[in-house]
Amino acid sequence: MMGDLSIRAGDRFERLAAVAAHPLAELLQCPKETGDLLTGASQCIDFDGGQVVFSQDGPCSGLYVVVSGDFVRKAERFQMRVTLGPARAGDLIEVAAALGDGHHTYTLKAVTPGSLLLLPLGALHQAFASHPPLRMRLLEELAREVSRAYITCSLSRVTPARRHSAGATRNQGQ
């Protein structure tokens, strides 16, 4: 029993260490000068639980980094509301809007009180000019985000079907 507690404490320590404060240059894997440019232009914005940070299709001000708190991403697709998943400390938010046409692709809402770091679009474009691989790094992050969302959606659709078909198979054999 005591072994289980130490494993849980160790897991908790690793999770806390993973979200500890890191310089932007380290988070974005860019040179210190580029990180300093973004840090100098960044703004920290606090939110209360239940507050909408931004709305789908609204203008994007830049790239967001979750500093603290829990947020949820929701979108309206094909006349349905879809929960895209949580956003937690260390997550990059709205990479697609920052790299794309500048309009939010989903709505972000604070679940608990928290704060976000906003990296304004102008500073991002300067960072891309001074360190072009940063744009590719963010495209890679966007690809991972899309892949995670696809897997989440696929699992939520497939899981009930499997349970239902497994139950039907058991009942047929009885």
C-alpha atoms as one frame of an Amber mdcrd trajectory, in Angstrom:
protein
   0.000   0.000   0.000   2.799   2.428   0.883   4.466   1.701  -2.479   1.336
   2.888  -4.287   1.443   6.199  -2.400   5.069   6.856  -3.315   4.333   6.138
  -6.986   1.416   8.564  -6.948   3.543  11.213  -5.212   6.291  10.691  -7.796
   3.821  10.995 -10.673   2.442  14.183  -9.160   5.953  15.623  -8.808   6.704
  14.879 -12.486   3.448  16.558 -13.590   4.222  19.632 -11.464   7.778  19.809
 -12.826   6.427  19.592 -16.387   4.321  22.730 -15.944   6.910  24.729 -14.002
   7.838  28.104 -15.450  10.196  27.911 -18.405  11.584  30.704 -20.573   9.681
  31.228 -23.840  12.818  30.437 -25.827  12.853  26.984 -24.234   9.106  26.420
 -24.663   9.170  27.459 -28.337  12.591  25.921 -29.001  14.031  29.130 -30.435
  17.164  31.202 -29.790  17.299  33.312 -26.649  17.133  36.546 -28.689  13.874
  35.451 -30.345  12.482  34.366 -26.985  13.466  37.720 -25.490  11.676  39.551
 -28.342   8.483  37.599 -27.658   8.812  37.938 -23.879   9.221  41.703 -24.182
   6.044  42.004 -26.268   3.992  39.491 -24.255   1.062  40.368 -22.019  -0.205
  38.317 -19.091  -4.007  38.254 -18.896  -5.969  36.898 -15.914  -9.382  35.216
 -16.219 -12.088  34.162 -13.784 -13.739  30.754 -13.960 -16.563  30.808 -16.525
 -15.121  33.767 -18.441 -14.814  33.478 -22.238 -11.271  34.261 -23.365 -12.132
  34.498 -27.059 -14.917  33.349 -29.369 -14.875  31.259 -32.514 -14.561  33.370
 -35.702 -13.480  36.444 -33.710 -10.226  38.223 -34.571  -7.088  36.608 -33.162
  -4.680  38.862 -31.261  -1.818  36.366 -31.230  -0.574  33.094 -29.834  -1.548
  32.229 -26.260   0.353  30.156 -23.694  -1.523  28.818 -20.669   0.279  29.946
 -17.505  -2.167  28.635 -14.907  -5.712  27.363 -14.551  -7.870  25.058 -16.627
  -9.537  26.090 -19.865 -11.825  24.270 -22.280 -11.899  24.509 -26.066 -15.314
  24.327 -27.743 -16.308  24.714 -31.372 -19.438  24.806 -33.408 -19.132  22.456
 -36.363 -21.907  21.350 -38.699 -24.506  22.991 -36.448 -23.277  20.975 -33.448
 -21.329  22.099 -30.396 -18.190  20.032 -29.955 -15.838  20.020 -26.970 -12.324
  19.870 -28.385 -10.650  19.244 -25.060  -8.909  20.920 -22.156  -6.032  23.393
 -22.169  -3.657  23.398 -19.231  -0.431  25.058 -18.091   2.220  25.034 -20.798
  -0.196  24.494 -23.704   0.041  26.694 -26.788  -3.395  28.022 -27.707  -4.745
  28.943 -31.144  -1.705  28.098 -33.205  -4.014  27.704 -36.242  -5.413  31.230
 -35.935  -1.986  32.768 -35.287  -0.486  31.065 -38.351  -3.606  31.234 -40.510
  -6.122  33.898 -41.402  -6.186  35.515 -37.949  -9.657  34.314 -36.899 -10.261
  32.003 -33.965 -11.133  28.437 -34.882 -12.874  27.709 -31.565 -14.070  29.348
 -28.356 -11.835  29.217 -25.286 -13.433  29.462 -21.845 -11.821  29.456 -18.403
 -13.035  26.549 -16.249 -11.106  27.754 -13.192  -9.409  31.085 -12.493  -6.225
  31.243 -14.530  -3.921  33.293 -16.678  -2.647  33.274 -20.234   0.395  34.822
 -21.815  -0.464  36.567 -25.096   2.256  36.768 -27.742   0.930  39.471 -30.108
   0.782  38.736 -33.844   3.171  41.591 -34.684   5.848  40.207 -32.375   5.264
  36.696 -33.749   5.841  37.913 -37.307   9.062  39.632 -36.187  10.131  36.376
 -34.514   9.397  34.437 -37.720  11.554  36.903 -39.672  14.466  36.635 -37.223
  14.188  32.851 -36.784  12.243  31.178 -39.668  12.355  27.651 -38.126   9.956
  28.941 -35.421   7.091  28.951 -37.948   7.833  25.290 -38.781   8.007  24.416
 -35.068   4.541  25.927 -34.581   3.216  24.074 -37.655   4.493  20.831 -36.123
   2.708  21.694 -32.869  -0.476  22.392 -34.819  -0.198  18.983 -36.509   0.131
  17.295 -33.099  -2.878  19.260 -31.802  -5.003  18.189 -34.782  -3.868  14.586
 -34.362  -4.786  14.578 -30.644  -8.207  16.051 -31.428  -8.801  13.470 -34.167
  -7.908  10.597 -31.861 -10.136  11.987 -29.098 -13.079  12.355 -31.488 -12.498
   8.918 -32.988 -12.368   7.233 -29.590 -15.515   8.939 -28.363 -17.394   7.768
 -31.464 -15.994   4.222 -31.574 -16.145   3.341 -27.871 -19.966   3.341 -27.533
 -20.300   1.329 -30.762 -17.895  -1.329 -29.488 -19.678  -1.598 -26.158 -23.009
  -1.947 -27.906 -21.791  -4.551 -30.386 -19.995  -6.504 -27.630 -23.223  -6.584
 -25.620 -25.197  -7.696 -28.650 -22.720 -10.480 -29.335 -22.957 -11.745 -25.765
 -26.747 -11.721 -25.871 -26.849 -13.635 -29.153 -24.822 -16.458 -27.665 -27.168
 -16.900 -24.697
